[in-house]
Amino acid sequence: PSPASAPVPDAVTVDVDGVSPFFTPNRDFYRIDTALTVPQVPTDGYELRVVGMVDRELSLSWDELRSRRIVEHDITLTCVSNTIGGELVGTARWLGVRLDELLADAGVRPEATQVVGRSVDGYTCGFPVEAALDGRNALVAIGMNGEPLPLEHGFPARLIVPGLYGYVSATKWLTEIELTTFEDFDQYWVPRGYADRAPIKLMSRIDSIDGLADLSRAADGTAAIGGVAWAQTRGISAVEVQFDDGPWERADLGAALNDDTWRQWAFRWTPASTGRTSIRCRAIDGDGVIQTGERSEPLPNGASGHHQIVVFVV
């Protein structure tokens, strides 16, 4: 990569058992797609085409793709199917070619409003052109966490677009990028009831303890609780925790690596008594927006609501 990413500082992590690691190992990274079998795409004969509403259609071989300027960015991905407190979210260090640089070579026509990614198996994603050109770290990725892109995560190339749910942006086994309009084309999930535009919603999660578990206290009487929060492209400025119907209290945060990755949080609580307690969390993004408590299901454009669990203080 040029330039190479700096090592991640230890300060991004909080010292609470059970909090998700900052980087999700490839073997543990969630996989959601429509492929019944993992496509096997050889690099010999591979071709990535850029077509549609462009001034110059492009066709890149594997060697030509790899010979372009390669960059590295740390980005959290989120699936639209992720429920409140769910695990369909993960962070990786992605290696690849900037999408805006590729599209600049093709020349995007002014009438284009949608970028469509096509997989080798015919699957399609579609997202607004501005998400490719507004300066965010959108990539044609070929590497993941220091390894070639794993087969099940899209080898040899896939799209990564910070701030958008995967179903509109994260085409795996990528063979074509088409510039078109939303009026002229519906990507795979739109006729199935999902929204055609899907920015990621502000969300937070409790990781360190499961619901209905016993919460033990340390020798000093405190109990440590922790988790993660995310709002890709906007970042996280605060996380708050509530016990039963008490006031919202600010948690400690791990250092912010960038606005495209999740942020770990921790709260050291001194319970007044033992027994049943309800714990909630909510996040505040970099623009000062507070995570809504209004619950919605993943369909049509992502779940919302506070993650809440009941534990038993012992």
Secondary structure, 3 states (H helix, E strand, C coil): CCCCCCCCCHHHCCCCCCCCCCCCCHHHCCCCCCCCCCCCCCCCCCEEEEEECECCCEEEEHHHHHCCCCEEEEEEEECCCCCCCCCCEEEEEEEEEEHHHHHHHHCECCCCCEEEEEECCCCEEEEEHHHHHCCCCCEEEEEECCEECCHHHCCCCEEECCCECHHHHCCCCEEEEEEECCCCCCCCCHHHCCCCCCECCCEEEECCCCCCCEECCCCCCCEEEEEEEECCCCCEEEEEEEECCCCCEECEECCCCCCCCCEEEEEEECCCCCEEEEEEEEEEECCCCECCCCCECCCCCCCECCEEEEEEEC
